[in-house]
Structures are given as structure tokens and as C-alpha cells.
């Protein structure tokens, strides 16, 4: 037998070519018994189904949604928050039959993923506002949902209450009696040291967390230096710079649980006790915070809920059932662990 086609199977089963096509693409158009018979014959003849590209063109749908990251592909699997977010989207989209394609904002020669990959819609996750990839997706007029972004007119968005979460973190230390505080962030690239003008942060998450920390700090009549740690790599130099300040901070609020864990590790290596000499607060509410020694006081965000919300908005936008842009802001909560305590010497 030569190349097996839809018509080959139709002739074998005794049905029309369209019925065979429906068995693969529109199973609701025929009985389960007939579909099983067609698929069994296709399997017997070694036929995998219609060409996916041709099928997409015929339906006018790619059957795929994208998730755009500023970071590398590995970030989506190695970072606990990012992995949880992608997993929640995948679980929510499971019943729709859509596949997920991970996109990065970079380019590979002539190939530009945001421009060239066939998509029905996309979730844009914590990307830089000036990303060229965002521009391509917008110009393609695809259904888009912005997550951890500054809300854009006409587009759905999902954020957490970063400002309130950061305020809770700093206020917790203030309520314990700390007056010498510092902020540890990874916002400003890979340079290490004191940030002269912290409010130059351009990403909305960084901006809102800075505002929240200083809502509490300034509200208590205090000041706090902002110290930059590298986003990837050893934070020891940043922690050493922080602990070398005069007066030395007794409490530090961190951009993430990862940064908080690095702070605890570096402080311990310098001979300090956490929380006896230094109290540390993270952000995200990850498993890392729960299982660290000591467990990290953190601000918990519901990453799974964020992913589900983004997927729901995108599905509704792709189906045409959503008319106006919607903005979802999810609450956060302070989870007190063992990494914070009153300062050894109050005041």
C-alpha cells in the first residue's frame, strides 16, 4: 500500500473523507463507536492523523498559547514561583486541548519567537515593559494577558498586591522593635552594593515593593539603605556590604525568598545568628521559605491562583466572551517563620 491518506481510511471503513477528518478534529460530530472504529483502522494502517499545520490553517487556530518570559527557558523550570505559575496555567488549560509554548524575549538570528511562532494568544509574565517581544505580540493583535506588569489600557492583567505585601514585611520588623533596617533587592542588574537612587526601578513589581517597604519605614520615621544583590549568583558580597553599614542593620526585608535564603546563608558564614543578630523577611511564600533553617518569615502570594486567573482570562478572551479589559489584583499574607525576632538591643 502507498501513502495512507484520509481517503484511504474512508475507503477502508466505508465512510466519507469528511467523517474521517471529523474523527480526528471534531469528535463531537460523530458517535463514539464510529470514531473508535475509524481511529482503530487508522492505527492499523499506521496513520497518525492530518498534518498539524494544514489542520491549523483549516481551523484558523494554532491550538497553542504562549507564555512569554524575559528570562531564559531554564528560569521557567528552576525558579519555584515561575514553575508553579506555569504549572497552574497548564492545569487550567488542560481541558481546552490547547498546547503551551514557552517563549523568551530574545531572538535567535532571523527567528523571533514572539513574531514567528503560531499562537492563539499569550500570557506575558513579568517581562520588561520595553521588551521588543511585547511589541511583536501586540502588533499581531493576539489575545493577551499581562501578569506582574503595569496594567495596559485595553488588556487583561493579573497582579498581586505587591505594595501591601512589602508594607506588611517591613511593618513586621518595626513592630518587633527594629529601628535599623535595610532592603535587599535584585532589581538593578548584577552590580553589587548600595543603591544611590532606589526609586529608579522601572518594573512594576520592583516599584510597588519598594513603595510598600518605605510606606512602613517612612511611616515609622525611619530610613533604610537599599542594597543590590546579583539576580543570579552569590549574594555574599551584597550581604557583606549590608552588614558593613554603620549602624549595622538588625533587620532586612528581601525581594524574594531566594534572596532571603542567600542573606541567611551569608550572615551565618560571617558568624552572625539569625534571628539573634539579624532578622530576615522574604517574599513569595515558597517551599524554600518553609524548609529553610531557620524557616523564613515571608509574604505569601498564591502563585497557583495567579496562574489560574491568567489562564481563565486568556481562555475567555480567545473565545470572544470577554468584552472589556479586566484587572485582577490578588491578596497576599504575612507568614511568620523563625527568621525574625526582636533585636538583641532595642533602639
Secondary structure, DSSP 4 states (H G I P E B T S, - for coil): -----HHHHHHHHTS-HHHHHHHHH-GGGS-HHHHHHHHHHHHHTT---S-HHHHHHHHT--SEEEEEESS-HHHHHHSHHHHHHHHHHHHHHGGGT-EEEEEESS-BTTB-HHHHS--SEEEEES--TT-HHHHHHHHTT-EEEEESS---TTSEEEEE-HHHHHHHHHHHHHHTT--SEEEEE--STT--EE-S-GGG--SHHHHHHHHHHHHHHHHTT--EEEEE--SSS--HHHHHHHHTSSSPPSEEEESSHHHHHHHHHHHHHTT--TTTT-EEE-SB--HHHHHSSSPPBEEEE-HHHHHHHHHHHHHHHHHT---S--EEEE-EEEE--SS----SS--
